[in-house]
Amino acid sequence: MKEISMHILDIVMNSIKAKAKLVELYIDDSIKRNLLKIVIKDDGTGMAEDMSRQVTDPFYTTRTTRKVGLGLPMLKESCERCNGYLKIESELGKGTIVSCCFERNNIDRMPLGNMGDTIMTIINSLENCEFLYNHITDAGNFEISTAYVKEMLETGDIRDSETLLWVRDYVNENLKSISNF
């Protein structure tokens, strides 16, 4: 994967498959502290201790369509190459927290990517699940949640194309306003 946002999308899709009712995404992007930290938390089915240790092994997967699992092992390797880390905390029946950190100015750090497109895709994939996104930079904070959008639009389903395009643009505009550049 060439952008961190694709890793985020992969992890959130795993949360949705794990029957999460709430998925939370936190991004802390600081030039001053030279870090890019991402935390994805869900209240899904969680994993047993042995599985949470194995998921970063590229030769471990629960999928039947291929013999290797690529998402988390590739993310772990990318984090470590950038003087960072990947940490997974999970408990059966309680959920999972995936945290990763990158040295922000590391030449090997891939770009974050288009978060508007990523958030739009995540929301389009949600069924019976709420989503919260909080992005912090040195210049400010932006937060959006599916509950907020549903309340604002007075609807229970926000997956129509017009709303999804609005969400994409709203995310991108607000991220630009708190950009570190």
OpenMM code with the backbone's topology and positions (N, CA, C; nanometers):
from openmm import Vec3, app, unit

residues = "MET LYS GLU ILE SER MET HIS ILE LEU ASP ILE VAL MET ASN SER ILE LYS ALA LYS ALA LYS LEU VAL GLU LEU TYR ILE ASP ASP SER ILE LYS ARG ASN LEU LEU LYS ILE VAL ILE LYS ASP ASP GLY THR GLY MET ALA GLU ASP MET SER ARG GLN VAL THR ASP PRO PHE TYR THR THR ARG THR THR ARG LYS VAL GLY LEU GLY LEU PRO MET LEU LYS GLU SER CYS GLU ARG CYS ASN GLY TYR LEU LYS ILE GLU SER GLU LEU GLY LYS GLY THR ILE VAL SER CYS CYS PHE GLU ARG ASN ASN ILE ASP ARG MET PRO LEU GLY ASN MET GLY ASP THR ILE MET THR ILE ILE ASN SER LEU GLU ASN CYS GLU PHE LEU TYR ASN HIS ILE THR ASP ALA GLY ASN PHE GLU ILE SER THR ALA TYR VAL LYS GLU MET LEU GLU THR GLY ASP ILE ARG ASP SER GLU THR LEU LEU TRP VAL ARG ASP TYR VAL ASN GLU ASN LEU LYS SER ILE SER ASN PHE".split()
positions = [
    Vec3(0.0847, -0.1177, 0.0000),
    Vec3(0.0000, 0.0000, 0.0000),
    Vec3(0.0890, 0.1238, 0.0000),
    Vec3(0.0518, 0.2203, -0.0797),
    Vec3(0.1356, 0.3374, -0.0984),
    Vec3(0.0973, 0.4554, -0.0091),
    Vec3(-0.0171, 0.4467, 0.0576),
    Vec3(-0.0611, 0.5541, 0.1457),
    Vec3(-0.1096, 0.4950, 0.2775),
    Vec3(-0.0880, 0.5688, 0.3850),
    Vec3(-0.1321, 0.5237, 0.5169),
    Vec3(-0.2839, 0.5114, 0.5212),
    Vec3(-0.3543, 0.5967, 0.4485),
    Vec3(-0.5012, 0.5919, 0.4490),
    Vec3(-0.5545, 0.4565, 0.4016),
    Vec3(-0.4810, 0.3877, 0.3154),
    Vec3(-0.5239, 0.2547, 0.2705),
    Vec3(-0.5101, 0.1524, 0.3833),
    Vec3(-0.4075, 0.1671, 0.4657),
    Vec3(-0.3940, 0.0818, 0.5837),
    Vec3(-0.5084, 0.1088, 0.6811),
    Vec3(-0.5408, 0.2369, 0.6995),
    Vec3(-0.6521, 0.2738, 0.7875),
    Vec3(-0.7802, 0.2088, 0.7382),
    Vec3(-0.8060, 0.2197, 0.6098),
    Vec3(-0.9260, 0.1606, 0.5507),
    Vec3(-0.9290, 0.0092, 0.5742),
    Vec3(-0.8166, -0.0575, 0.5559),
    Vec3(-0.8077, -0.2022, 0.5761),
    Vec3(-0.8413, -0.2396, 0.7205),
    Vec3(-0.7856, -0.1670, 0.8155),
    Vec3(-0.8100, -0.1968, 0.9571),
    Vec3(-0.9555, -0.1698, 0.9940),
    Vec3(-1.0109, -0.0587, 0.9457),
    Vec3(-1.1521, -0.0274, 0.9762),
    Vec3(-1.2446, -0.1329, 0.9144),
    Vec3(-1.2132, -0.1809, 0.7951),
    Vec3(-1.2945, -0.2864, 0.7344),
    Vec3(-1.2899, -0.4132, 0.8199),
    Vec3(-1.1743, -0.4424, 0.8800),
    Vec3(-1.1646, -0.5557, 0.9725),
    Vec3(-1.2535, -0.5329, 1.0943),
    Vec3(-1.2586, -0.4097, 1.1435),
    Vec3(-1.3454, -0.3768, 1.2575),
    Vec3(-1.4915, -0.3988, 1.2229),
    Vec3(-1.5295, -0.3585, 1.1033),
    Vec3(-1.6683, -0.3759, 1.0588),
    Vec3(-1.7014, -0.5249, 1.0489),
    Vec3(-1.6078, -0.6028, 0.9926),
    Vec3(-1.6280, -0.7483, 0.9831),
    Vec3(-1.6373, -0.8127, 1.1210),
    Vec3(-1.5752, -0.7490, 1.2199),
    Vec3(-1.5777, -0.8008, 1.3573),
    Vec3(-1.7026, -0.7537, 1.4322),
    Vec3(-1.8014, -0.7064, 1.3565),
    Vec3(-1.9321, -0.6688, 1.4106),
    Vec3(-1.9265, -0.5538, 1.5112),
    Vec3(-1.8351, -0.4603, 1.4893),
    Vec3(-1.8267, -0.3432, 1.5768),
    Vec3(-1.9525, -0.2581, 1.5624),
    Vec3(-1.9952, -0.2024, 1.6717),
    Vec3(-2.1064, -0.1068, 1.6724),
    Vec3(-2.0530, 0.0362, 1.6695),
    Vec3(-1.9266, 0.0530, 1.7094),
    Vec3(-1.8600, 0.1835, 1.7072),
    Vec3(-1.7144, 0.1631, 1.6686),
    Vec3(-1.6695, 0.2395, 1.5692),
    Vec3(-1.5292, 0.2413, 1.5299),
    Vec3(-1.4815, 0.3853, 1.5451),
    Vec3(-1.3694, 0.4018, 1.6149),
    Vec3(-1.3133, 0.5346, 1.6376),
    Vec3(-1.1749, 0.5422, 1.5741),
    Vec3(-1.1510, 0.6518, 1.5011),
    Vec3(-1.0227, 0.6759, 1.4363),
    Vec3(-0.9673, 0.8076, 1.4880),
    Vec3(-0.8474, 0.8005, 1.5447),
    Vec3(-0.7787, 0.9192, 1.5945),
    Vec3(-0.6463, 0.9330, 1.5222),
    Vec3(-0.6202, 1.0530, 1.4722),
    Vec3(-0.4927, 1.0815, 1.4075),
    Vec3(-0.4323, 1.2034, 1.4753),
    Vec3(-0.3080, 1.1888, 1.5189),
    Vec3(-0.2316, 1.2982, 1.5793),
    Vec3(-0.1138, 1.3228, 1.4866),
    Vec3(-0.1141, 1.4371, 1.4196),
    Vec3(-0.0151, 1.4700, 1.3179),
    Vec3(0.0584, 1.5963, 1.3628),
    Vec3(0.1791, 1.5810, 1.4170),
    Vec3(0.2500, 1.6945, 1.4754),
    Vec3(0.3897, 1.7119, 1.4176),
    Vec3(0.4106, 1.8260, 1.3557),
    Vec3(0.5446, 1.8622, 1.3093),
    Vec3(0.6321, 1.8932, 1.4304),
    Vec3(0.5772, 1.9651, 1.5285),
    Vec3(0.6543, 2.0053, 1.6472),
    Vec3(0.7092, 1.8844, 1.7223),
    Vec3(0.6294, 1.7785, 1.7334),
    Vec3(0.6725, 1.6578, 1.8049),
    Vec3(0.7293, 1.5516, 1.7108),
    Vec3(0.7298, 1.5823, 1.5803),
    Vec3(0.7823, 1.4935, 1.4767),
    Vec3(0.7190, 1.3546, 1.4845),
    Vec3(0.5849, 1.3538, 1.4889),
    Vec3(0.5176, 1.2249, 1.4939),
    Vec3(0.3865, 1.2274, 1.4176),
    Vec3(0.3537, 1.1122, 1.3664),
    Vec3(0.2229, 1.0852, 1.3079),
    Vec3(0.1741, 0.9590, 1.3775),
    Vec3(0.0708, 0.9753, 1.4601),
    Vec3(0.0192, 0.8629, 1.5375),
    Vec3(-0.1252, 0.8373, 1.4963),
    Vec3(-0.1580, 0.7109, 1.4787),
    Vec3(-0.2919, 0.6699, 1.4381),
    Vec3(-0.3415, 0.5643, 1.5357),
    Vec3(-0.4638, 0.5827, 1.5830),
    Vec3(-0.5257, 0.4847, 1.6718),
    Vec3(-0.6635, 0.4512, 1.6151),
    Vec3(-0.6894, 0.3220, 1.5973),
    Vec3(-0.8200, 0.2741, 1.5519),
    Vec3(-0.8729, 0.1811, 1.6601),
    Vec3(-0.9882, 0.2173, 1.7125),
    Vec3(-1.0462, 0.1438, 1.8260),
    Vec3(-1.1854, 0.0972, 1.7870),
    Vec3(-1.2171, -0.0281, 1.8206),
    Vec3(-1.3518, -0.0783, 1.7937),
    Vec3(-1.4041, -0.1582, 1.9122),
    Vec3(-1.5334, -0.1786, 1.9126),
    Vec3(-1.5976, -0.2596, 2.0173),
    Vec3(-1.6500, -0.3897, 1.9580),
    Vec3(-1.5780, -0.4422, 1.8591),
    Vec3(-1.6191, -0.5651, 1.7916),
    Vec3(-1.5891, -0.6895, 1.8722),
    Vec3(-1.5817, -0.8011, 1.8037),
    Vec3(-1.5668, -0.9308, 1.8697),
    Vec3(-1.4304, -0.9503, 1.9350),
    Vec3(-1.3314, -0.8733, 1.8933),
    Vec3(-1.1982, -0.8873, 1.9506),
    Vec3(-1.1289, -1.0135, 1.9045),
    Vec3(-1.0080, -1.0335, 1.9551),
    Vec3(-0.9278, -1.1506, 1.9180),
    Vec3(-0.8731, -1.2159, 2.0435),
    Vec3(-0.8521, -1.3445, 2.0331),
    Vec3(-0.7835, -1.4161, 2.1403),
    Vec3(-0.6380, -1.3700, 2.1438),
    Vec3(-0.5731, -1.3873, 2.2569),
    Vec3(-0.4360, -1.3399, 2.2758),
    Vec3(-0.3401, -1.3982, 2.1725),
    Vec3(-0.3526, -1.5263, 2.1426),
    Vec3(-0.2614, -1.5874, 2.0455),
    Vec3(-0.2834, -1.5318, 1.9057),
    Vec3(-0.4077, -1.5038, 1.8692),
    Vec3(-0.4346, -1.4468, 1.7371),
    Vec3(-0.3804, -1.3040, 1.7281),
    Vec3(-0.3962, -1.2238, 1.8324),
    Vec3(-0.3475, -1.0855, 1.8263),
    Vec3(-0.1950, -1.0804, 1.8157),
    Vec3(-0.1265, -1.1848, 1.8632),
    Vec3(0.0188, -1.1928, 1.8453),
    Vec3(0.0544, -1.2344, 1.7031),
    Vec3(-0.0300, -1.3142, 1.6388),
    Vec3(0.0008, -1.3693, 1.5068),
    Vec3(-0.0368, -1.2774, 1.3902),
    Vec3(-0.1251, -1.1812, 1.4108),
    Vec3(-0.1772, -1.1045, 1.2966),
    Vec3(-0.0718, -1.0201, 1.2255),
    Vec3(0.0428, -0.9976, 1.2864),
    Vec3(0.1479, -0.9230, 1.2173),
    Vec3(0.2457, -1.0156, 1.1432),
    Vec3(0.2185, -1.1445, 1.1462),
    Vec3(0.2968, -1.2429, 1.0703),
    Vec3(0.2376, -1.2495, 0.9294),
    Vec3(0.3170, -1.2214, 0.8257),
    Vec3(0.2615, -1.2210, 0.6897),
    Vec3(0.2100, -1.3569, 0.6434),
    Vec3(0.2482, -1.4634, 0.7118),
    Vec3(0.2034, -1.5960, 0.6716),
    Vec3(0.0852, -1.6448, 0.7542),
    Vec3(0.0234, -1.5530, 0.8279),
    Vec3(-0.0964, -1.5864, 0.9050),
    Vec3(-0.2134, -1.5077, 0.8475),
    Vec3(-0.3223, -1.5750, 0.8236),
    Vec3(-0.4444, -1.5076, 0.7798),
    Vec3(-0.5637, -1.5957, 0.8133),
    Vec3(-0.6762, -1.5323, 0.8330),
    Vec3(-0.8002, -1.6073, 0.8526),
    Vec3(-0.8772, -1.6164, 0.7219),
    Vec3(-0.8274, -1.5504, 0.6193),
    Vec3(-0.8940, -1.5525, 0.4887),
    Vec3(-0.8764, -1.6874, 0.4210),
    Vec3(-0.9750, -1.7238, 0.3433),
    Vec3(-0.9665, -1.8486, 0.2687),
    Vec3(-0.9294, -1.8235, 0.1220),
    Vec3(-0.9301, -1.6960, 0.0805),
    Vec3(-0.9032, -1.6645, -0.0596),
    Vec3(-0.7553, -1.6495, -0.0904),
    Vec3(-0.6726, -1.6336, 0.0126),
    Vec3(-0.5282, -1.6271, -0.0086),
    Vec3(-0.4576, -1.6815, 0.1151),
    Vec3(-0.3326, -1.7184, 0.0966),
    Vec3(-0.2588, -1.7856, 0.2033),
    Vec3(-0.1769, -1.6906, 0.2903),
    Vec3(-0.1742, -1.5627, 0.2583),
    Vec3(-0.0968, -1.4669, 0.3369),
    Vec3(-0.1844, -1.3499, 0.3795),
    Vec3(-0.1501, -1.2899, 0.4922),
    Vec3(-0.2153, -1.1682, 0.5394),
    Vec3(-0.1171, -1.0540, 0.5217),
    Vec3(-0.1546, -0.9517, 0.4478),
    Vec3(-0.0578, -0.8489, 0.4120),
    Vec3(-0.0756, -0.7165, 0.4852),
    Vec3(-0.1969, -0.6803, 0.5230),
    Vec3(-0.2238, -0.5473, 0.5766),
    Vec3(-0.1423, -0.5101, 0.6989),
    Vec3(-0.1624, -0.5779, 0.8100),
    Vec3(-0.0927, -0.5429, 0.9340),
    Vec3(0.0580, -0.5684, 0.9277),
    Vec3(0.1045, -0.6784, 0.8666),
    Vec3(0.2505, -0.6954, 0.8558),
    Vec3(0.3174, -0.5829, 0.7761),
    Vec3(0.2540, -0.5389, 0.6679),
    Vec3(0.3112, -0.4296, 0.5882),
    Vec3(0.3108, -0.2992, 0.6670),
    Vec3(0.2028, -0.2737, 0.7414),
    Vec3(0.1962, -0.1523, 0.8222),
    Vec3(0.3024, -0.1557, 0.9318),
    Vec3(0.3180, -0.2686, 0.9971),
    Vec3(0.4188, -0.2818, 1.1025),
    Vec3(0.5577, -0.2533, 1.0470),
    Vec3(0.5878, -0.3117, 0.9332),
    Vec3(0.7189, -0.2918, 0.8716),
    Vec3(0.7389, -0.1446, 0.8346),
    Vec3(0.6353, -0.0794, 0.7834),
    Vec3(0.6448, 0.0632, 0.7475),
    Vec3(0.6693, 0.1497, 0.8703),
    Vec3(0.5985, 0.1208, 0.9787),
    Vec3(0.6175, 0.1962, 1.1034),
    Vec3(0.7598, 0.1803, 1.1554),
    Vec3(0.8067, 0.0577, 1.1614),
    Vec3(0.9399, 0.0309, 1.2152),
    Vec3(1.0494, 0.0903, 1.1275),
    Vec3(1.0284, 0.0923, 0.9973),
    Vec3(1.1241, 0.1542, 0.9053),
    Vec3(1.1336, 0.3050, 0.9293),
    Vec3(1.0283, 0.3625, 0.9889),
    Vec3(1.0228, 0.5067, 1.0164),
    Vec3(1.0395, 0.5348, 1.1655),
    Vec3(1.1144, 0.4495, 1.2349),
    Vec3(1.1426, 0.4647, 1.3781),
    Vec3(1.0163, 0.4715, 1.4631),
    Vec3(0.9142, 0.3979, 1.4211),
    Vec3(0.7879, 0.3950, 1.4935),
    Vec3(0.7534, 0.2551, 1.5389),
    Vec3(0.6260, 0.2318, 1.5603),
    Vec3(0.5806, 0.1024, 1.6115),
    Vec3(0.4370, 0.0747, 1.5690),
    Vec3(0.3985, -0.0500, 1.5814),
    Vec3(0.2597, -0.0950, 1.5674),
    Vec3(0.2272, -0.1744, 1.6923),
    Vec3(0.1153, -0.1429, 1.7542),
    Vec3(0.0738, -0.2109, 1.8769),
    Vec3(-0.0717, -0.2535, 1.8612),
    Vec3(-0.1013, -0.3768, 1.9000),
    Vec3(-0.2373, -0.4292, 1.8924),
    Vec3(-0.2786, -0.4772, 2.0304),
    Vec3(-0.3903, -0.4242, 2.0775),
    Vec3(-0.4490, -0.4684, 2.2033),
    Vec3(-0.5883, -0.5202, 2.1705),
    Vec3(-0.6191, -0.6393, 2.2147),
    Vec3(-0.7492, -0.6963, 2.1829),
    Vec3(-0.7936, -0.7904, 2.2932),
    Vec3(-0.9237, -0.7952, 2.3122),
    Vec3(-0.9814, -0.8865, 2.4092),
    Vec3(-1.1099, -0.9432, 2.3503),
    Vec3(-1.1216, -1.0741, 2.3562),
    Vec3(-1.2420, -1.1392, 2.3038),
    Vec3(-1.3675, -1.0794, 2.3667),
    Vec3(-1.4631, -1.0449, 2.2819),
    Vec3(-1.5896, -0.9905, 2.3283),
    Vec3(-1.5864, -0.8437, 2.3660),
    Vec3(-1.4692, -0.7812, 2.3619),
    Vec3(-1.4582, -0.6404, 2.4032),
    Vec3(-1.4131, -0.5478, 2.2910),
    Vec3(-1.3338, -0.5983, 2.1984),
    Vec3(-1.2883, -0.5146, 2.0884),
    Vec3(-1.1379, -0.5124, 2.0727),
    Vec3(-1.0935, -0.4250, 1.9831),
    Vec3(-0.9535, -0.4179, 1.9443),
    Vec3(-0.9097, -0.2732, 1.9322),
    Vec3(-0.7859, -0.2474, 1.9708),
    Vec3(-0.7234, -0.1168, 1.9501),
    Vec3(-0.5945, -0.1405, 1.8724),
    Vec3(-0.5839, -0.0762, 1.7570),
    Vec3(-0.4618, -0.0806, 1.6773),
    Vec3(-0.4013, 0.0586, 1.6821),
    Vec3(-0.2794, 0.0677, 1.7316),
    Vec3(-0.2071, 0.1952, 1.7403),
    Vec3(-0.0802, 0.1839, 1.6582),
    Vec3(-0.0511, 0.2882, 1.5829),
    Vec3(0.0753, 0.2898, 1.5109),
    Vec3(0.1307, 0.4308, 1.5104),
    Vec3(0.2607, 0.4379, 1.5005),
    Vec3(0.3279, 0.5668, 1.5077),
    Vec3(0.4422, 0.5690, 1.4068),
    Vec3(0.4610, 0.6841, 1.3473),
    Vec3(0.5693, 0.7062, 1.2516),
    Vec3(0.6482, 0.8297, 1.2935),
    Vec3(0.7768, 0.8286, 1.2690),
    Vec3(0.8543, 0.9515, 1.2762),
    Vec3(0.8096, 1.0341, 1.1551),
    Vec3(0.7475, 1.1478, 1.1809),
    Vec3(0.6791, 1.2229, 1.0750),
    Vec3(0.7723, 1.2632, 0.9609),
    Vec3(0.8923, 1.3117, 0.9924),
    Vec3(0.9793, 1.3633, 0.8859),
    Vec3(1.0722, 1.2568, 0.8267),
    Vec3(1.0475, 1.1303, 0.8589),
    Vec3(1.1299, 1.0225, 0.8065),
    Vec3(1.1117, 1.0116, 0.6553),
    Vec3(1.2197, 1.0034, 0.5832),
    Vec3(1.2149, 0.9986, 0.4376),
    Vec3(1.1377, 0.8769, 0.3862),
    Vec3(1.1310, 0.7706, 0.4655),
    Vec3(1.0614, 0.6487, 0.4249),
    Vec3(0.9126, 0.6492, 0.4579),
    Vec3(0.8660, 0.7527, 0.5301),
    Vec3(0.7235, 0.7550, 0.5674),
    Vec3(0.6390, 0.7829, 0.4437),
    Vec3(0.5450, 0.6934, 0.4207),
    Vec3(0.4538, 0.7142, 0.3085),
    Vec3(0.3572, 0.8279, 0.3434),
    Vec3(0.2966, 0.8909, 0.2441),
    Vec3(0.2015, 0.9990, 0.2723),
    Vec3(0.0750, 0.9458, 0.3391),
    Vec3(0.0087, 1.0335, 0.4129),
    Vec3(-0.1158, 0.9946, 0.4778),
    Vec3(-0.2198, 0.9566, 0.3732),
    Vec3(-0.2290, 1.0318, 0.2661),
    Vec3(-0.3261, 1.0017, 0.1604),
    Vec3(-0.4503, 1.0870, 0.1728),
    Vec3(-0.5471, 1.0590, 0.0909),
    Vec3(-0.6698, 1.1381, 0.0841),
    Vec3(-0.7692, 1.0886, 0.1888),
    Vec3(-0.7737, 1.1580, 0.3009),
    Vec3(-0.8616, 1.1150, 0.4096),
    Vec3(-1.0083, 1.1363, 0.3759),
    Vec3(-1.0400, 1.2343, 0.2945),
    Vec3(-1.1797, 1.2548, 0.2532),
    Vec3(-1.2337, 1.1323, 0.1811),
    Vec3(-1.1576, 1.0819, 0.0855),
    Vec3(-1.1983, 0.9607, 0.0137),
    Vec3(-1.2067, 0.8404, 0.1083),
    Vec3(-1.1110, 0.8320, 0.1998),
    Vec3(-1.1084, 0.7191, 0.2935),
    Vec3(-1.2301, 0.7215, 0.3849),
    Vec3(-1.2610, 0.8367, 0.4422),
    Vec3(-1.3760, 0.8486, 0.5328),
    Vec3(-1.5053, 0.8224, 0.4566),
    Vec3(-1.5157, 0.8733, 0.3349),
    Vec3(-1.6341, 0.8494, 0.2519),
    Vec3(-1.6521, 0.6989, 0.2282),
    Vec3(-1.5440, 0.6294, 0.1962),
    Vec3(-1.5509, 0.4856, 0.1711),
    Vec3(-1.5889, 0.4092, 0.2976),
    Vec3(-1.5336, 0.4501, 0.4098),
    Vec3(-1.5673, 0.3859, 0.5377),
    Vec3(-1.7164, 0.4014, 0.5659),
    Vec3(-1.7667, 0.5233, 0.5570),
    Vec3(-1.9084, 0.5482, 0.5870),
    Vec3(-1.9984, 0.4695, 0.4928),
    Vec3(-1.9599, 0.4598, 0.3674),
    Vec3(-2.0393, 0.3834, 0.2707),
    Vec3(-2.0436, 0.2349, 0.3056),
    Vec3(-1.9445, 0.1871, 0.3810),
    Vec3(-1.9368, 0.0452, 0.4174),
    Vec3(-2.0071, 0.0124, 0.5486),
    Vec3(-2.0513, 0.1128, 0.6205),
    Vec3(-2.1090, 0.0908, 0.7533),
    Vec3(-2.2530, 0.0414, 0.7457),
    Vec3(-2.2809, -0.0597, 0.8255),
    Vec3(-2.4173, -0.1058, 0.8486),
    Vec3(-2.4274, -0.1355, 0.9961),
    Vec3(-2.5223, -0.0745, 1.0633),
    Vec3(-2.5404, -0.0962, 1.2076),
    Vec3(-2.4141, -0.0640, 1.2858),
    Vec3(-2.3414, 0.0369, 1.2435),
    Vec3(-2.2165, 0.0749, 1.3076),
    Vec3(-2.1997, 0.2263, 1.2970),
    Vec3(-2.1551, 0.2873, 1.4045),
    Vec3(-2.1258, 0.4309, 1.4041),
    Vec3(-1.9755, 0.4496, 1.3891),
    Vec3(-1.9360, 0.5678, 1.3429),
    Vec3(-1.7961, 0.5972, 1.3161),
    Vec3(-1.7633, 0.7364, 1.3669),
    Vec3(-1.6489, 0.7484, 1.4315),
    Vec3(-1.5995, 0.8767, 1.4821),
    Vec3(-1.4580, 0.8968, 1.4298),
    Vec3(-1.4317, 1.0159, 1.3762),
    Vec3(-1.2995, 1.0498, 1.3232),
    Vec3(-1.2544, 1.1797, 1.3878),
    Vec3(-1.1372, 1.1764, 1.4511),
    Vec3(-1.0805, 1.2936, 1.5153),
    Vec3(-0.9376, 1.3099, 1.4665),
    Vec3(-0.9078, 1.4268, 1.4099),
    Vec3(-0.7759, 1.4532, 1.3518),
    Vec3(-0.7191, 1.5776, 1.4192),
    Vec3(-0.6029, 1.5620, 1.4822),
    Vec3(-0.5384, 1.6713, 1.5555),
    Vec3(-0.4066, 1.7050, 1.4866),
    Vec3(-0.3828, 1.8348, 1.4678),
    Vec3(-0.2536, 1.8825, 1.4173),
    Vec3(-0.2047, 1.9933, 1.5104),
    Vec3(-0.0863, 2.0445, 1.4834),
    Vec3(-0.0350, 2.1574, 1.5610),
    Vec3(-0.1231, 2.2809, 1.5432),
    Vec3(-0.1971, 2.2862, 1.4329),
    Vec3(-0.2786, 2.4034, 1.4016),
    Vec3(-0.4242, 2.3924, 1.4461),
    Vec3(-0.4677, 2.2759, 1.4933),
    Vec3(-0.6068, 2.2636, 1.5364),
    Vec3(-0.6568, 2.1212, 1.5384),
    Vec3(-0.7874, 2.1081, 1.5469),
    Vec3(-0.8537, 1.9792, 1.5635),
    Vec3(-0.9789, 1.9762, 1.4758),
    Vec3(-1.0024, 1.8614, 1.4143),
    Vec3(-1.1245, 1.8406, 1.3357),
    Vec3(-1.1848, 1.7083, 1.3775),
    Vec3(-1.3171, 1.7084, 1.3957),
    Vec3(-1.3871, 1.5866, 1.4337),
    Vec3(-1.5175, 1.5771, 1.3559),
    Vec3(-1.5496, 1.4564, 1.3144),
    Vec3(-1.6772, 1.4292, 1.2495),
    Vec3(-1.7215, 1.2893, 1.2925),
    Vec3(-1.8502, 1.2723, 1.3064),
    Vec3(-1.9037, 1.1405, 1.3401),
    Vec3(-2.0285, 1.1150, 1.2570),
    Vec3(-2.0567, 0.9875, 1.2368),
    Vec3(-2.1791, 0.9531, 1.1637),
    Vec3(-2.3013, 0.9976, 1.2428),
    Vec3(-2.2954, 0.9909, 1.3745),
    Vec3(-2.4087, 1.0348, 1.4571),
    Vec3(-2.4369, 1.1830, 1.4340),
    Vec3(-2.3306, 1.2653, 1.4263),
    Vec3(-2.3455, 1.4083, 1.4015),
    Vec3(-2.4067, 1.4339, 1.2637),
    Vec3(-2.3572, 1.3660, 1.1619),
    Vec3(-2.4085, 1.3865, 1.0258),
    Vec3(-2.5550, 1.3435, 1.0172),
    Vec3(-2.5887, 1.2297, 1.0784),
    Vec3(-2.7280, 1.1830, 1.0780),
    Vec3(-2.8195, 1.2820, 1.1486),
    Vec3(-2.7733, 1.3356, 1.2611),
    Vec3(-2.8538, 1.4334, 1.3343),
    Vec3(-2.8706, 1.5618, 1.2539),
    Vec3(-2.7616, 1.6072, 1.1946),
    Vec3(-2.7645, 1.7307, 1.1164),
    Vec3(-2.8578, 1.7174, 0.9958),
    Vec3(-2.8555, 1.6028, 0.9298),
    Vec3(-2.9372, 1.5808, 0.8103),
    Vec3(-3.0739, 1.5202, 0.8418),
    Vec3(-3.0948, 1.4882, 0.9696),
    Vec3(-3.2206, 1.4287, 1.0155),
    Vec3(-3.2571, 1.3030, 0.9361),
    Vec3(-3.1597, 1.2110, 0.9312),
    Vec3(-3.1806, 1.0848, 0.8606),
    Vec3(-3.1050, 0.9731, 0.9311),
    Vec3(-3.1479, 0.8519, 0.9112),
    Vec3(-3.0802, 0.7374, 0.9699),
    Vec3(-2.9769, 0.6766, 0.8774),
    Vec3(-2.9856, 0.7077, 0.7475),
    Vec3(-2.8934, 0.6511, 0.6494),
    Vec3(-2.8239, 0.7639, 0.5753),
    Vec3(-2.6939, 0.7670, 0.5840),
    Vec3(-2.6165, 0.8734, 0.5192),
    Vec3(-2.5285, 0.8177, 0.4076),
    Vec3(-2.5705, 0.7042, 0.3516),
    Vec3(-2.4879, 0.6396, 0.2499),
    Vec3(-2.5327, 0.6675, 0.1070),
    Vec3(-2.6155, 0.7692, 0.0868),
    Vec3(-2.6502, 0.8047, -0.0506),
    Vec3(-2.5348, 0.8842, -0.1110),
    Vec3(-2.5240, 0.8838, -0.2424),
    Vec3(-2.4073, 0.9412, -0.3096),
    Vec3(-2.3909, 1.0903, -0.2821),
    Vec3(-2.4989, 1.1642, -0.2758),
    Vec3(-2.4897, 1.3088, -0.2514),
    Vec3(-2.4299, 1.3362, -0.1124),
    Vec3(-2.4760, 1.2645, -0.0132),
    Vec3(-2.4244, 1.2831, 0.1230),
    Vec3(-2.2796, 1.2381, 0.1327),
    Vec3(-2.2466, 1.1259, 0.0709),
    Vec3(-2.1084, 1.0769, 0.0759),
    Vec3(-2.0110, 1.1748, 0.0108),
    Vec3(-2.0506, 1.2329, -0.1008),
    Vec3(-1.9646, 1.3326, -0.1663),
    Vec3(-1.9491, 1.4567, -0.0791),
    Vec3(-2.0576, 1.4956, -0.0126),
    Vec3(-2.0499, 1.6088, 0.0788),
    Vec3(-1.9533, 1.5781, 0.1936),
    Vec3(-1.9634, 1.4586, 0.2513),
    Vec3(-1.8737, 1.4179, 0.3601),
    Vec3(-1.7286, 1.4254, 0.3133),
    Vec3(-1.7001, 1.3717, 0.1963),
    Vec3(-1.5638, 1.3749, 0.1422),
    Vec3(-1.5104, 1.5178, 0.1347),
    Vec3(-1.5913, 1.6070, 0.0758),
    Vec3(-1.5486, 1.7460, 0.0611),
    Vec3(-1.5365, 1.8162, 0.1961),
    Vec3(-1.6292, 1.7875, 0.2875),
    Vec3(-1.6278, 1.8470, 0.4213),
    Vec3(-1.5014, 1.8058, 0.4967),
    Vec3(-1.4661, 1.6794, 0.4907),
    Vec3(-1.3443, 1.6306, 0.5558),
    Vec3(-1.2224, 1.6991, 0.4948),
    Vec3(-1.2110, 1.6983, 0.3627),
    Vec3(-1.0936, 1.7565, 0.2976),
    Vec3(-1.0806, 1.9056, 0.3256),
    Vec3(-1.1915, 1.9802, 0.3228),
    Vec3(-1.1876, 2.1244, 0.3521),
    Vec3(-1.1427, 2.1504, 0.4952),
    Vec3(-1.1963, 2.0748, 0.5894),
    Vec3(-1.1606, 2.0960, 0.7292),
    Vec3(-1.0175, 2.0534, 0.7590),
    Vec3(-0.9707, 1.9477, 0.6955),
    Vec3(-0.8308, 1.9081, 0.7147),
    Vec3(-0.7364, 2.0118, 0.6570),
    Vec3(-0.7756, 2.0717, 0.5472),
    Vec3(-0.6939, 2.1776, 0.4893),
    Vec3(-0.6836, 2.2961, 0.5858),
    Vec3(-0.7915, 2.3249, 0.6579),
    Vec3(-0.7916, 2.4395, 0.7502),
    Vec3(-0.7036, 2.4160, 0.8725),
    Vec3(-0.6715, 2.2905, 0.9050),
    Vec3(-0.5828, 2.2623, 1.0188),
    Vec3(-0.4491, 2.2036, 0.9717),
    Vec3(-0.4220, 2.2181, 0.8452),
    Vec3(-0.3003, 2.1614, 0.7855),
    Vec3(-0.1760, 2.2186, 0.8506),
    Vec3(-0.0753, 2.1368, 0.8614),
    Vec3(0.0536, 2.1775, 0.9173),
    Vec3(0.1436, 2.2483, 0.8163),
    Vec3(0.0985, 2.2653, 0.6943),
    Vec3(0.1888, 2.3225, 0.5914),
    Vec3(0.1736, 2.4717, 0.5862),
] * unit.nanometer
topology = app.Topology()
chain = topology.addChain("A")
for resn in residues:
    res = topology.addResidue(resn, chain)
    for name in ("N", "CA", "C"):
        topology.addAtom(name, app.Element.getBySymbol(name[0]), res)
